[in-house]
């Protein structure tokens, strides 16, 4: 509606929406890798396991779009040492790691659409460059409902919207 594009860091663990990868790409959005099936990385996860996991997801994206993405966002629960270690390793492999610096709080199912909007705008306030972490999918209906109000507020504030490019 507003011709705004987003970057989607996709995961394969919820295979129900893997068919959407091509649609996302065909609408001009950017694709990055979140993981194939790892929802989190803990002390028992090796770099080799993670590399295999993202290679699978990279292959799925390439099969769906003919594009080999090197954009990466790690799964949850990593500590600072792991992030440094994994970032260095993945950079050697040609990947570029991105993380969010603003969050809509949409993993909290008790928040209303208006509260999600308020969380997003409060999280963005005072920042000059923002990567806003939001979720999509069937369990995030309120996020989708809040999106238009968030976009309208950010447009009114003069924000420029861009996808992450390699």
trRosetta pair geometry for C-beta under 8 A, 3 or more apart (Angstrom, degrees):
i j d omega theta_ij theta_ji phi_ij phi_ji
1 148 7.5 3 64 -113 146 107
2 151 5.8 178 23 158 163 141
2 155 7.1 -117 -157 -69 142 142
4 151 6.3 -160 18 -138 161 128
4 161 4.5 6 -145 98 103 162
5 27 7.8 171 -117 124 90 84
5 28 5.2 -92 -103 118 129 97
5 29 5.1 -177 -163 -99 90 59
5 30 7.1 86 151 -8 116 80
5 161 6.9 152 47 132 59 109
5 162 7.6 0 70 -159 99 26
5 163 4.8 -46 116 -48 116 112
6 29 5.3 -7 62 -136 65 114
6 30 7.5 -124 114 38 38 79
6 161 8.0 -47 -78 179 61 117
6 163 6.6 91 144 -100 9 88
7 29 6.8 171 -94 179 28 86
7 30 4.2 -22 -111 73 81 110
7 31 7.5 -172 -160 -73 67 13
7 32 5.8 35 170 -7 106 113
7 71 6.9 -101 -170 153 127 159
7 98 7.9 6 116 84 151 160
7 163 4.9 129 -61 -155 87 78
7 164 4.4 21 -81 19 159 97
8 24 5.3 -56 24 -169 151 150
8 29 5.8 46 -6 143 105 132
8 30 7.2 170 23 86 64 55
8 31 5.7 -22 68 -112 89 61
8 32 7.0 180 91 31 41 74
8 136 7.4 -39 -126 19 112 137
9 31 8.0 126 -98 -171 31 50
9 32 4.3 -33 -101 82 75 104
9 33 6.6 -7 -157 87 79 15
9 34 4.1 102 143 -62 95 92
9 71 7.2 -119 -99 124 88 104
9 72 7.7 80 -135 -164 116 24
9 73 4.1 -15 -140 28 163 126
9 98 7.7 -152 -72 71 132 109
10 18 8.0 111 170 -114 129 59
10 21 6.0 46 -128 -100 175 101
10 24 7.7 176 -64 41 130 163
10 31 6.2 -20 -1 -155 118 96
10 32 7.3 151 10 74 70 48
10 33 6.9 -47 58 -118 71 39
10 34 5.8 -156 81 10 18 102
10 57 6.9 175 95 -170 87 117
10 61 6.9 143 57 -82 131 110
11 14 6.5 60 95 22 102 86
11 34 4.3 -56 -62 78 88 121
11 35 5.1 14 -124 59 95 72
11 36 7.0 153 -163 -128 62 9
11 37 7.8 122 179 -84 94 24
11 39 7.6 62 -165 -98 153 66
11 57 7.1 -51 -130 -116 36 138
11 75 8.0 86 -106 -94 127 96
12 15 6.2 24 -179 -86 70 73
12 18 6.2 38 -128 -90 77 116
12 35 7.3 -109 26 112 79 57
12 36 4.1 -12 39 -155 125 61
12 37 6.1 -51 82 -57 94 67
12 56 6.9 -86 20 120 157 108
12 57 5.4 -150 -19 -100 114 89
12 60 6.0 126 -86 8 127 167
13 35 7.0 19 -26 96 109 101
13 36 7.0 111 -50 137 70 41
13 37 4.6 116 -89 -130 88 53
13 38 7.6 -144 -59 28 127 20
13 39 6.0 -34 1 -62 175 91
14 17 6.1 20 114 21 101 98
14 137 6.7 13 123 -127 160 145
15 18 5.2 -23 -156 -15 61 120
16 137 8.0 95 78 -144 117 105
16 138 7.7 -28 109 -8 149 123
17 20 4.5 -22 -179 13 85 124
17 21 7.9 116 137 -37 74 71
17 136 8.0 162 -171 109 169 103
17 137 6.3 -110 -29 -107 151 91
18 21 6.0 -18 -174 -13 51 113
18 60 6.4 -72 -154 179 116 133
18 64 7.6 -149 167 -72 80 143
19 22 7.1 -42 -178 25 51 103
19 23 7.5 44 134 -7 67 111
20 23 5.0 -61 -156 45 56 116
20 24 5.8 62 145 -29 83 99
21 24 5.8 -51 -149 32 29 112
21 25 6.4 24 155 -13 63 109
21 31 6.6 57 -158 -118 90 144
21 60 7.0 146 -16 137 172 95
21 61 5.9 -134 -173 -115 139 64
21 64 4.3 52 97 119 120 165
21 65 6.6 -106 140 -36 99 107
22 25 5.8 -59 -148 41 31 110
22 26 6.0 29 155 -20 67 111
22 64 4.5 -130 -60 176 86 98
22 65 6.0 -177 -109 -74 64 75
23 26 5.7 -56 -139 39 28 110
23 27 6.4 23 160 -15 63 109
24 27 6.2 -68 -157 38 25 106
24 29 4.8 -67 175 63 81 128
24 31 6.3 106 107 -78 124 102
25 28 8.0 86 175 -37 33 12
25 29 6.6 -92 -88 64 29 77
25 31 5.8 -31 -79 -28 97 125
25 64 7.1 143 9 121 141 102
25 65 4.3 -93 174 -112 178 130
25 67 6.8 179 -143 24 139 133
28 163 7.9 -154 146 -30 75 148
29 163 6.4 166 -156 -105 49 135
30 69 7.8 124 177 -121 82 128
30 71 6.8 54 154 9 115 164
30 163 3.9 142 -11 175 119 126
30 164 5.5 -155 99 58 159 68
30 165 6.7 -128 -100 -82 144 53
31 61 5.4 170 134 -147 141 128
31 65 6.8 169 17 -2 151 162
31 67 7.1 125 48 88 120 126
31 69 5.2 -123 96 -54 87 156
31 71 7.3 157 109 53 43 122
32 69 5.8 -151 -109 158 41 139
32 71 3.2 -82 -109 108 103 109
32 72 6.1 -151 -179 -62 106 20
32 73 6.0 78 120 -7 131 94
32 98 6.9 -57 -147 37 168 122
32 164 6.8 9 -51 73 130 131
33 54 5.0 90 144 -151 146 95
33 57 4.7 123 -141 107 107 127
33 58 5.7 -36 -75 -68 142 75
33 61 6.9 -110 -78 -17 88 144
33 69 6.3 164 -29 96 89 115
33 71 6.7 150 14 86 70 61
33 72 5.2 -18 64 -108 94 69
33 73 7.4 -179 88 30 48 64
33 95 7.8 -64 46 -137 124 127
34 57 7.4 -133 53 -169 55 165
34 73 5.3 -22 -106 72 70 96
34 74 8.0 43 -158 140 58 6
34 75 6.6 90 165 -77 82 68
35 38 4.3 -106 -174 57 148 83
35 39 7.2 -156 67 -75 145 28
35 50 7.8 -71 -121 -146 104 78
35 53 5.3 -11 -161 149 87 123
35 54 6.5 -68 -120 -80 52 72
35 57 6.2 176 162 -37 19 150
35 74 7.9 47 -56 -161 105 39
35 75 4.8 8 -33 -57 143 111
36 53 4.7 -149 28 -170 101 71
36 54 7.0 -158 -20 -82 91 25
36 56 4.1 14 -77 84 156 118
36 57 4.3 -149 -69 -51 78 93
36 60 7.4 131 -114 -1 98 133
37 53 6.5 -119 39 -138 71 106
37 56 8.0 -7 -5 81 91 146
38 41 6.2 41 163 -71 133 74
38 45 6.8 80 -140 -127 139 143
38 49 7.7 110 -71 135 138 103
38 50 6.7 -50 14 -111 166 74
38 53 5.1 3 -5 -155 116 163
38 75 4.9 -121 119 -22 94 160
39 75 5.8 148 159 -157 19 127
39 76 6.7 -12 150 32 67 104
40 75 5.1 -159 -103 140 24 116
40 76 4.5 -47 -105 74 89 82
40 77 3.9 38 -165 21 117 128
40 78 7.9 -168 -169 -40 73 66
41 45 4.4 -108 -152 60 76 155
41 50 6.4 13 -109 -87 128 126
41 74 6.6 -56 5 179 135 108
41 75 5.2 129 -21 69 86 106
41 76 7.6 169 19 77 69 35
41 77 6.1 -177 56 78 53 91
41 78 5.0 20 69 -76 114 93
41 82 6.4 172 117 164 124 146
41 86 7.6 35 144 -68 170 156
42 45 5.7 111 49 -7 53 100
42 77 5.9 -24 -79 126 72 132
45 49 5.5 -122 -163 75 73 132
45 50 6.1 72 159 -51 113 100
46 49 4.6 103 56 2 80 99
46 50 7.1 -148 96 -1 46 85
47 50 5.6 -57 -150 40 36 110
47 51 6.1 40 152 -23 69 104
47 85 7.1 -111 -75 138 124 105
47 86 6.3 -173 -113 -105 95 74
47 89 5.3 -54 -157 148 139 175
48 51 5.6 -50 -142 35 31 112
48 52 6.5 34 156 -18 63 103
49 52 5.9 -55 -153 35 30 111
49 53 6.3 33 149 -23 64 108
50 53 5.3 -53 -148 35 35 117
50 54 6.4 24 159 -11 69 103
50 86 6.6 -33 99 -131 163 119
51 54 6.3 -58 -145 41 29 100
51 55 6.1 34 155 -24 64 109
51 89 7.6 -95 -69 142 114 122
51 90 7.8 -170 -96 -94 84 79
51 93 6.9 -180 -129 -81 112 166
52 55 5.7 -57 -146 34 28 114
52 56 6.7 33 154 -22 63 101
53 56 6.0 -54 -158 28 29 110
53 57 6.8 19 150 -10 63 107
54 57 5.4 -54 -148 41 42 110
54 58 6.0 49 151 -26 71 103
54 72 6.6 6 -143 -121 145 116
54 90 7.7 24 53 -122 166 119
54 95 7.5 8 143 -93 152 156
55 58 5.5 -48 -143 35 32 115
55 59 6.5 36 153 -21 62 103
56 59 5.8 -57 -156 34 29 113
56 60 6.7 30 149 -19 64 104
57 60 5.6 -49 -149 33 37 113
57 61 6.5 36 153 -17 66 103
58 61 5.9 -55 -151 37 32 110
58 62 6.3 29 152 -17 66 108
58 68 6.5 39 178 -154 103 77
58 69 6.5 -144 -131 60 82 75
59 62 5.7 -55 -143 39 31 110
59 63 6.1 33 156 -21 66 107
60 63 5.7 -53 -145 36 28 112
60 64 6.3 22 156 -15 63 111
61 64 5.9 -63 -149 41 29 108
61 65 6.0 -24 170 24 67 115
61 67 6.8 -61 143 80 97 81
61 68 7.6 116 95 -123 104 35
61 69 5.5 -43 123 16 153 114
62 65 6.7 -81 -129 57 22 78
62 66 6.6 35 -171 -132 62 15
62 67 6.4 -136 -112 73 60 34
62 68 4.9 15 -93 -86 118 69
62 69 7.8 -150 -62 7 77 71
69 166 7.1 -166 -146 -52 63 131
70 94 5.3 -82 -135 133 138 87
70 95 4.8 -151 -175 -112 82 52
70 96 5.9 72 123 9 94 83
70 166 5.6 86 50 -121 100 131
71 95 7.6 160 -90 -161 5 80
71 96 6.0 -30 -109 68 52 94
71 98 6.4 -9 -167 5 92 121
71 164 5.7 119 -129 109 141 125
71 166 6.4 -119 -50 -73 92 91
72 90 5.9 -96 66 167 169 149
72 95 4.6 34 -16 175 137 122
72 96 6.5 159 24 75 89 40
72 97 5.0 -45 83 -98 103 59
72 98 7.0 145 73 19 48 73
73 97 7.2 116 -97 -158 37 66
73 98 5.6 -48 -80 74 88 78
73 99 6.4 131 -136 -94 89 51
73 100 7.8 43 -141 -28 132 83
74 78 5.5 -14 137 -7 143 148
74 83 6.8 -140 18 -114 163 81
74 86 6.3 83 -99 111 134 149
74 97 6.8 11 -29 -144 96 114
74 99 7.4 -18 29 -88 93 100
75 78 7.3 116 80 -32 65 104
78 82 4.3 -131 -163 92 95 126
78 83 5.1 117 130 -60 126 82
78 86 7.0 -68 -144 15 148 144
79 82 5.1 93 53 12 69 104
79 83 7.1 -130 99 -8 34 91
80 83 5.6 -53 -145 34 32 113
80 84 6.5 31 157 -17 65 103
81 84 5.9 -55 -153 36 31 109
81 85 6.2 27 153 -15 66 110
82 85 5.7 -59 -144 42 31 110
82 86 5.8 23 162 -13 70 112
83 86 6.1 -56 -136 44 25 105
83 87 5.8 29 161 -23 62 112
84 87 5.9 -56 -141 36 23 112
84 88 6.4 23 160 -17 61 107
85 88 6.1 -59 -152 35 26 108
85 89 6.4 20 154 -14 63 111
86 89 5.7 -58 -145 41 32 111
86 90 5.9 24 160 -14 69 110
86 97 7.7 108 114 -88 92 148
87 90 6.1 -58 -139 41 25 103
87 91 6.1 30 158 -24 63 109
87 97 4.9 -86 -121 16 90 156
88 91 5.8 -55 -146 33 26 113
88 92 6.7 31 153 -20 60 103
89 92 5.8 -55 -159 31 32 113
89 93 6.7 21 148 -11 64 109
90 93 5.4 -59 -151 43 40 111
90 95 4.0 -53 165 64 98 124
90 97 6.0 95 82 -53 136 106
91 94 7.7 90 -175 -43 30 9
91 95 6.5 -93 -80 67 33 67
91 96 7.2 60 -108 -97 76 47
91 97 7.3 -68 -60 -4 88 101
96 166 6.8 163 19 -126 135 76
98 131 6.3 180 168 -120 112 167
98 164 6.0 -54 -66 -124 165 163
99 131 7.1 139 107 79 34 142
100 103 6.1 91 132 -72 137 82
100 131 4.7 -130 -120 106 54 98
100 132 6.7 37 -148 -168 110 9
100 133 3.5 -19 -105 -47 169 107
101 127 6.6 152 119 -136 121 153
101 129 7.8 59 50 102 144 75
101 130 6.2 -128 73 -136 100 57
101 131 5.7 86 17 43 81 82
102 120 6.9 71 153 -156 111 61
102 123 4.0 127 -157 131 83 107
102 124 4.8 40 -137 -77 155 66
102 127 6.6 -132 -59 26 120 159
102 130 4.8 -2 3 -157 136 109
102 131 6.9 162 30 75 84 41
102 132 4.6 -38 87 -102 109 69
102 133 6.9 177 87 12 50 76
103 119 7.2 -50 107 150 67 109
103 120 7.7 -115 115 -103 26 60
103 123 5.4 -149 45 -140 53 161
103 132 7.2 163 -85 -160 24 61
103 133 4.6 -15 -107 57 77 109
104 116 5.3 28 172 -171 103 88
104 119 5.5 97 -169 96 42 111
104 120 4.3 -1 -107 -75 80 98
104 123 7.2 -116 -72 24 34 147
104 132 6.6 63 -42 175 94 103
104 133 6.9 -141 10 87 81 62
104 134 5.0 42 6 -98 137 85
104 143 6.4 97 113 -126 151 97
104 146 7.1 142 -165 98 131 143
104 150 7.5 -44 -109 -92 119 155
105 108 5.2 -15 162 18 92 117
105 111 6.0 95 113 -31 110 164
105 115 7.8 -74 84 136 128 93
105 116 6.6 -151 69 -121 87 65
105 119 4.1 -82 19 177 121 161
105 120 7.9 -130 17 -53 83 62
105 123 7.8 176 -25 -46 93 137
106 111 7.3 -109 -110 62 45 131
106 116 5.7 46 -86 -132 87 121
106 134 6.1 55 11 -145 143 67
106 135 5.3 -151 95 29 126 101
106 140 5.7 52 158 -140 130 109
106 142 6.9 -179 -139 86 99 97
106 143 4.4 35 -136 -81 152 114
106 146 7.9 -154 -91 39 116 140
107 135 7.0 94 -68 -13 74 143
108 111 4.9 71 97 -15 106 109
109 139 8.0 -63 -98 173 112 97
111 115 4.1 -133 -165 95 93 126
111 116 5.3 118 128 -59 125 77
111 119 6.9 -17 -156 -18 155 139
111 142 7.1 158 94 129 81 151
112 115 4.6 98 49 6 75 103
112 116 7.1 -131 96 -6 41 85
112 142 7.1 -148 -175 -152 30 134
113 116 5.7 -51 -151 31 31 114
113 117 6.7 33 150 -18 63 103
113 142 5.0 -140 -80 -160 74 88
113 145 4.6 -65 -117 106 132 117
113 146 4.6 -172 -164 -69 76 88
113 149 7.6 103 154 20 102 140
114 117 5.6 -52 -152 34 34 113
114 118 6.4 33 151 -17 65 106
114 146 7.6 -166 -63 -110 19 103
114 149 7.9 -42 -108 104 56 168
115 118 5.5 -52 -146 38 35 113
115 119 6.2 39 153 -22 66 103
116 119 5.7 -51 -147 34 31 113
116 120 6.4 31 154 -19 64 105
116 142 5.9 149 -21 139 150 104
116 143 6.3 -143 -172 -100 155 55
116 146 4.1 -101 92 -66 121 168
116 150 8.0 -68 123 -56 88 122
117 120 5.8 -56 -151 35 30 111
117 121 6.3 21 157 -11 66 109
117 146 4.7 -155 -58 -159 82 106
117 149 4.8 -34 -110 102 142 123
117 150 5.3 -150 -128 -68 80 81
117 153 7.2 120 -174 -5 108 146
118 121 6.0 -59 -143 42 29 105
118 122 6.0 28 159 -18 66 111
119 122 5.9 -59 -143 40 25 109
119 123 6.1 26 157 -21 63 112
120 123 5.8 -61 -149 36 26 112
120 124 6.4 19 157 -15 64 111
120 132 6.2 40 -150 -153 101 130
120 134 7.7 11 -102 -79 123 110
120 146 7.2 147 -4 143 137 127
120 150 5.0 -13 95 -122 153 128
121 124 5.8 -58 -144 38 31 109
121 125 6.5 53 153 -46 63 95
121 150 6.9 -154 -54 -129 87 79
121 153 5.8 -49 -93 126 127 151
121 154 7.9 -150 -104 -64 86 81
122 125 5.7 -34 -151 2 32 121
123 132 7.4 115 98 -124 124 88
124 127 5.7 -104 -170 40 51 114
124 130 5.2 2 -130 -109 93 158
124 132 6.7 -22 -77 -86 109 112
124 154 7.3 -45 136 -100 170 108
127 130 5.1 100 107 -73 134 95
130 159 7.9 -37 34 -141 124 130
131 164 7.8 23 -110 -60 119 121
134 140 7.8 130 168 173 81 146
134 143 5.6 144 -172 -168 103 126
134 147 7.5 92 -175 -94 161 99
135 139 7.8 -30 129 83 131 90
135 140 4.5 -167 101 -81 98 157
135 143 5.8 -171 66 -39 72 172
136 140 5.8 -132 -134 69 18 135
136 143 6.9 -131 -92 97 47 134
136 144 7.1 77 -130 -68 78 98
137 140 5.4 74 58 18 71 104
138 141 7.3 -2 -176 -52 41 89
140 143 4.0 -12 168 20 103 125
140 144 6.5 111 118 -19 82 87
141 144 5.8 -56 -157 37 37 110
141 145 6.3 35 147 -19 68 107
142 145 5.3 -52 -145 39 37 115
142 146 6.2 34 155 -19 68 106
143 146 5.9 -59 -147 38 29 107
143 147 6.6 49 150 -47 62 95
144 147 5.6 -33 -153 -1 33 122
145 148 7.8 -56 180 20 34 97
146 149 5.8 -68 -164 46 53 108
146 150 5.8 53 144 -26 84 109
147 150 5.6 -60 -147 37 30 112
147 151 6.2 29 158 -18 68 107
148 151 5.7 -54 -146 38 31 111
148 152 6.2 30 157 -19 66 107
149 152 5.8 -53 -144 37 30 111
149 153 6.4 31 156 -19 64 106
150 153 5.9 -58 -151 37 29 110
150 154 6.3 22 155 -14 65 110
151 154 5.8 -61 -146 41 30 107
151 155 6.1 33 156 -22 67 106
152 155 5.7 -50 -142 35 30 113
152 156 6.4 32 155 -19 62 106
153 156 5.8 -56 -151 36 29 112
153 157 6.5 23 151 -14 63 109
154 157 5.5 -57 -147 41 35 110
154 159 4.1 -36 172 29 94 141
154 161 7.7 85 122 -65 132 103
155 158 7.8 59 177 -62 31 17
155 159 6.6 -77 -78 48 30 88
162 165 7.8 -66 164 -15 106 99
